[in-house]
C-alpha cells in the first residue's frame, strides 16, 4: 500500500551500506546485497513452474542462445556469446516453435522514472527487452520472444498479461477448471511472489558478514 501510493515506510535505516541515503525507492533499486537479482529470479522460477503445470514441453530456465556474429545485428541487439533467455518452452505460442520469455521488474517511482506515465513505463521496458533479444531469437533461434515486465507495485505489462491469459486458458482447458478462477489464481500467485521478494528488498540486510571459522580449525582445548 505504501509503495503504491508513495507513503513513507517506517523502520528503515537512514543510510544504505552502499553509502547512499536509504528509502523505499533506493532499497528497491540498489544492487548491493543481490536483492534485485533475487526478485527477478523469484518471478522467473514461478513463471517456469506455471508453464510446466500448463503442460508445455521442454521447459528450461536460463537457456543459452545460439552463438551469432555481432556484425549481422544492430548494436542495440545483445549478441553476447553467453546471452540467455529466462524461461524457454516449446509450443507456447505456435505448434513446435520454441518460445523465449525474459523477465524484467522495475520500480515505477525510482528517480529515473519520476514524472512519466506509469503505462508508458511498461511499454518502455518491454521495448528495451525486445531491442535486446527479439531479432536475435527470431533469426537465429526461429523462436518467439515475450518480455514479461512487472512493476514492484504489482502491475504487469501488456505482454505479461497476454502470457498470463494464455496460460490460464491452457490450464483451464486441461484441468477443466473455470477460466476466471484460474486467471485470478495465477495473478495472485505471481503478485504474492513479487510481494515477498519486494519485502525482502525493503527489510533485508545488505551488510557483509565475516565468514565464520571452519569448525575443523577450532581449538576446543584452548
N, C-alpha and C positions, 0 to 999 in steps of 0.2 A: 504494500500500500504506500509506504514512504517513498519507494523508488518510483512508482508510477506517477505520484503527484508532487515529487520533488521535496518532500518533507525531510527535515534533518533526522538522522539516525543516531540515537543516543548510545553511549558506551564504547565509542570508537576512540582509538589513540589519536592524539592531535597530530602526530608526525609518523610517517611510514618509515620503515627501516631503510628504504632507498634514499631517504633524505628529504623527500618532498612532503608538503602538507597533506595530511590524510583527510579522507572524507569518503562518502559513498561513491562519488564519481571517480576518485582516484583508486579506491580499493577495487573497483570493478574493471579498471583498465591497466593497473600496474602488473607487469610481468614477473616481478620479484615474488618468489615463492611457488611459481608454477600453477597458480590457480586459474589463469586464463586457459591454459592447456587442459587442466582438469575439467573445466566447464565444457570445453569443446569435445573432449573425449567421452564425457558422460552422454552428451547428445548423440554422438556418433555410435556408441555401443548400444544405446537404447533403440536407435533407428535400425541398426543391423538386426537386432533381436525381433523387432516388429516385422521387418521384411521377411525374415526367416519364418516367423509364425504365419505370415500370409501365404507361405507355400512356394516362394520363389527359390530357384536353384542357384548353386554356385555363389552363395553369399560370401563375400570376403571383406575384411577390414584392412585398410591401408594397402590396397592393391597397387603395385608399382606399374607405371605406364611403360609402354614400349619405347625404346630409345628413338630419338628423332634427330635430324640435322637442324641445328638452330637457324641456319641460313634459309631454310624453307619456310620460316614463320616470321611474322612481325615481332618486333622487340617486346611487345606487351605480353606475348604468349610465354607461359612457363615451359621452357624447353630443358630444364634441368634433368640430368640422367636418373636422378632418384625421385623425380616427381611422382606423386601418387594421389589417388582419389580416396576419400574417407570410407565409402561403402560401395561395393560392387555387387550386382546381381544380374542374372540372366532373365530376359523376358519381362522386365518391369514395365516397359512401355510398348514393346513390339516383339512378337514372336521369340526368336532365339537371339535377338540383339542384346549385347551387353549394355548395362546401364550403370553409369557412374554418378555417385552423389557426393557432393562436397559440402561440409558444414561450416557455417560462419555464425558467430554470436557477437553482436555489437552492443555497446551501451549508448542508448539514444540521447542521454543528457551529458555525454562527455564533452569537454570544451570544444573539440573539433566539429561537433555536430550541432552545437547550440544555434538557435535561430533558423534551423532547417525544418521543413515539413516532415513529420515522422513517417508518412507514407513514402516520401521520396527517399528516405534512408534505406528502406528495404530494397527499392529498385536500384539504388546506387551500389549497395553491397552485392546484389545479385549480378549486376553488370560487371563489377570488378572480378567476381569469380568466373563469369563467362569469358572475359578477356583473357584470364589466366589459363583456362582449360578447355573451353568448348571446341575451338578449332582443332586443337591437337587431338582431342578424343574422337571427334567426328572423322578426321582424316587418317590418323594412324591406328586407332582402335576400331573404327567403323561402329562406334557406340553412341549412346545418348548421354547427355550431361544435364544434371539438375542441381542448381545451387540451393542448399537448404539453409536459409537465413532466418535467424531468430534474434529478438532483442532481449536484453536482460530483464525487461519489464514483463516478458511473457508472450509478446506478439510474434507472429510468424509472417514471413513474406509470401507473396502470391505463389511463387514456385513451390515453397514448402507446403502451403495449403493444398495446392494441386496434388502433391505427392501423398499427403495425409488422406485426402479424399479417395485417391486411387487405392491406397492400402485398405482403407475402411470398406470400400466396395468389395474388394477381393476377399477380405476376411469375412464380411457379412455373407457373401455368397457361399464361401467354402464351408463355414461352420453354421450356416442357416440362422444367423443372429440378425436382429434388427439393425439396419444401417445407422439410424440415429443414435442408438446405444453404443455401437462400435466406434463411431467417429468421436463421440463425446469421451469415451474411454481413452482413445488414442491421444486426443488433445490434452486430456487431463494428465495422462502418464508422462507425456513429453514435457509439459509445463512444470510438473512436480519435480521431474529430473533436473530441469533448468533451475527451479527454485532452490533445491538442495545445494547445487554447486554454487549458486549465487550467494547463499547464506554463508557457505564456507569461505568464499572470497571476502565477504564483509567481516567475518568474525575470526577467521583462521589466522594463526601466527605466521609471520614471514621471517622470523628470526632464524639464524643458523645455530644449531645446537652442536656442541662439541661431541664428537664420536666417543662413546664410552670405551674404556679399555677392555679388550677381549678377556673373557673370564680365564682363559688359559694362561694369561700373563699376570694374573692377580696372585699376590703372595699373602695367603691367609694366615701365615705364622708370624707376620711382621706386626 
